[in-house]
Amino acid sequence: MDKKWLPLTVVLGVAGVAVVTASFWPEGEEKPPLPQTLCHGALSRQTAELIDDGKGGEVSAEEWESKGKSTDYAVFKACSILRANPDNDYPRGMFRLIIEDTRSATGRKKDSVPLGPGFTGWALPDQAKAMLPAGCAARMGSTAPYVTVTLIASSKKGEEEEKDLADRDTAIRNNAAVVREAATNLARTAGC
């Protein structure tokens, strides 16, 4: 080998080793992939993200359930949908979703909007309720005749509340979409 090419060969060799090493070197902590379903599998992440306060932030969920006793609910599952705060470590609550069996059918609330064809329930800007199809309660282990999915929006005060009231139609549409998807997914999972 000609000595004039030796420095170039060394430089290229070192650069090649650096590239190979960098490609295998771990890049800090890898975050696990975000779950695509939330609230005991009732909601897709995409639908949960419909309800937003305009401040953004990653969506997460806190889920809990009660196994029930003879006097309690046989079916009771709930979750809170949260959004990360850019300013601190405490997430903001967006809404709560409650899945429970009940002895009475859901009646419409004053000024509410029906959920649409194929769904029994209603929606308001701050809450919505859907009833699962007949037979779902028994398939889910309940002796009650009905299972409902209820969305309760996080309460807001003052200026935030006025801002939300101005966009009433969007809030109703988004709340209805959330409970319709939750009712559909829960009914499919229960096989009813």
C-alpha positions as CSV (number, residue, x, y, z in Angstrom):
1,M,0.0,0.0,0.0
2,D,1.3,3.4,-0.9
3,K,2.1,5.5,2.3
4,K,0.3,8.5,1.0
5,W,-3.1,6.6,1.3
6,L,-2.4,5.4,4.8
7,P,-3.9,8.5,6.7
8,L,-7.0,8.4,4.5
9,T,-7.4,4.7,5.2
10,V,-7.1,5.2,8.9
11,V,-9.6,8.1,8.9
12,L,-12.1,6.1,6.9
13,G,-11.7,3.1,9.1
14,V,-12.2,5.1,12.3
15,A,-15.3,6.8,10.8
16,G,-16.7,3.4,9.8
17,V,-16.3,2.1,13.4
18,A,-17.9,5.2,14.8
19,V,-21.0,4.8,12.5
20,V,-21.4,1.1,13.4
21,T,-21.0,1.8,17.1
22,A,-23.5,4.7,17.0
23,S,-26.1,2.6,15.2
24,F,-26.0,0.0,18.0
25,W,-25.6,2.4,20.9
26,P,-28.8,2.7,23.0
27,E,-30.5,6.1,22.8
28,G,-31.4,6.8,26.4
29,E,-34.4,5.2,27.9
30,E,-36.9,3.9,25.4
31,K,-40.5,4.6,26.3
32,P,-42.9,1.7,26.0
33,P,-45.5,2.2,23.2
34,L,-48.7,4.0,24.3
35,P,-51.7,1.8,24.7
36,Q,-54.1,2.1,21.9
37,T,-57.2,1.3,24.0
38,L,-58.2,3.0,27.3
39,C,-60.9,2.5,29.9
40,H,-60.9,-1.3,30.1
41,G,-60.8,-1.5,26.3
42,A,-63.9,0.6,25.8
43,L,-62.2,3.6,24.1
44,S,-59.6,4.1,21.4
45,R,-56.9,6.6,22.1
46,Q,-58.1,8.6,19.1
47,T,-61.7,8.9,20.4
48,A,-60.5,9.8,23.9
49,E,-58.4,12.6,22.4
50,L,-61.6,14.2,21.0
51,I,-62.3,15.8,24.3
52,D,-59.6,18.5,24.8
53,D,-59.4,21.7,26.7
54,G,-57.2,23.3,24.0
55,K,-54.0,23.0,26.1
56,G,-52.9,19.7,24.4
57,G,-50.9,17.1,26.3
58,E,-50.5,13.3,26.0
59,V,-53.6,11.3,26.9
60,S,-53.5,8.7,29.7
61,A,-56.1,6.9,31.8
62,E,-56.5,5.8,35.4
63,E,-58.7,2.7,35.5
64,W,-60.4,1.0,38.4
65,E,-63.2,-1.5,38.9
66,S,-65.2,-3.1,41.6
67,K,-65.9,-6.8,41.6
68,G,-69.2,-6.2,43.4
69,K,-71.0,-8.1,46.1
70,S,-74.6,-9.2,46.4
71,T,-75.8,-5.7,47.4
72,D,-73.3,-3.8,45.2
73,Y,-72.9,-3.4,41.5
74,A,-72.1,-6.7,39.7
75,V,-70.6,-4.5,36.9
76,F,-68.7,-1.4,37.8
77,K,-65.7,-0.1,35.9
78,A,-64.5,3.4,35.7
79,C,-61.7,5.4,34.4
80,S,-60.5,9.0,34.3
81,I,-59.0,10.3,31.1
82,L,-56.2,12.7,31.8
83,R,-53.9,15.0,29.8
84,A,-50.3,15.8,30.6
85,N,-49.4,19.3,31.7
86,P,-46.4,20.9,30.1
87,D,-45.8,23.0,33.2
88,N,-45.9,20.3,35.9
89,D,-46.1,16.6,36.7
90,Y,-49.8,16.7,37.6
91,P,-52.2,15.7,34.7
92,R,-55.4,17.5,34.1
93,G,-58.7,15.6,34.2
94,M,-60.7,15.7,31.0
95,F,-63.6,13.3,31.8
96,R,-64.6,10.3,33.7
97,L,-66.2,7.2,32.1
98,I,-68.4,5.0,34.3
99,I,-69.6,1.5,33.2
100,E,-72.2,0.2,35.6
101,D,-75.3,-2.1,35.8
102,T,-78.6,-0.4,36.7
103,R,-82.1,-1.4,37.5
104,S,-83.8,1.4,35.6
105,A,-83.6,2.5,31.9
106,T,-81.9,5.8,31.2
107,G,-84.3,8.6,30.6
108,R,-83.5,11.7,28.6
109,K,-82.3,14.8,30.4
110,K,-83.7,18.2,29.7
111,D,-82.1,19.9,26.7
112,S,-80.2,16.7,25.8
113,V,-79.6,15.4,22.3
114,P,-80.2,11.8,21.3
115,L,-77.1,9.7,20.5
116,G,-78.4,8.7,17.0
117,P,-79.8,5.7,15.3
118,G,-79.0,2.3,16.9
119,F,-78.2,3.9,20.3
120,T,-80.3,4.5,23.4
121,G,-79.1,7.5,25.3
122,W,-78.4,11.2,25.3
123,A,-75.6,13.8,25.3
124,L,-75.1,17.2,26.9
125,P,-72.0,19.5,26.9
126,D,-70.9,18.2,30.3
127,Q,-72.2,14.6,30.3
128,A,-73.6,11.8,28.1
129,K,-75.1,8.4,28.7
130,A,-75.6,5.3,26.5
131,M,-77.3,2.1,27.4
132,L,-75.9,-1.2,26.1
133,P,-78.2,-3.5,24.1
134,A,-80.6,-5.9,25.9
135,G,-78.8,-9.0,27.1
136,C,-75.5,-7.3,27.8
137,A,-76.0,-7.1,31.5
138,A,-76.6,-10.9,31.8
139,R,-73.5,-11.6,29.6
140,M,-71.5,-9.3,31.8
141,G,-72.5,-11.2,35.0
142,S,-75.2,-8.9,36.3
143,T,-78.8,-9.7,37.4
144,A,-79.8,-6.1,36.7
145,P,-81.5,-5.5,33.3
146,Y,-79.3,-2.7,32.0
147,V,-75.7,-1.6,31.7
148,T,-74.9,2.0,31.0
149,V,-71.9,4.0,30.0
150,T,-71.8,7.5,31.5
151,L,-69.4,10.3,30.6
152,I,-69.0,13.1,33.1
153,A,-66.8,16.0,32.0
154,S,-64.4,17.5,34.5
155,S,-65.9,20.6,36.1
156,K,-64.5,23.9,35.0
157,K,-64.8,27.3,36.7
158,G,-65.3,30.9,35.5
159,E,-63.6,31.8,32.2
160,E,-63.0,28.2,31.2
161,E,-66.7,27.3,31.7
162,E,-67.8,30.3,29.5
163,K,-65.4,29.2,26.8
164,D,-66.8,25.7,26.8
165,L,-70.4,26.9,26.7
166,A,-69.7,28.8,23.5
167,D,-68.8,25.6,21.8
168,R,-71.8,23.6,23.0
169,D,-72.4,21.7,19.7
170,T,-68.8,20.4,19.5
171,A,-68.9,19.3,23.2
172,I,-72.2,17.4,22.6
173,R,-70.9,15.8,19.4
174,N,-67.6,14.7,21.1
175,N,-69.3,13.4,24.2
176,A,-71.8,11.4,22.1
177,A,-68.9,10.0,20.0
178,V,-67.2,8.8,23.2
179,V,-70.2,7.0,24.8
180,R,-71.2,5.5,21.4
181,E,-67.8,4.0,20.9
182,A,-67.6,2.8,24.5
183,A,-71.0,1.1,24.2
184,T,-70.2,-0.5,20.9
185,N,-66.8,-1.9,22.1
186,L,-68.3,-3.1,25.4
187,A,-71.2,-4.8,23.6
188,R,-68.8,-6.5,21.1
189,T,-66.5,-7.7,24.0
190,A,-69.5,-9.1,25.9
191,G,-70.9,-10.7,22.7
192,C,-74.3,-9.0,22.8
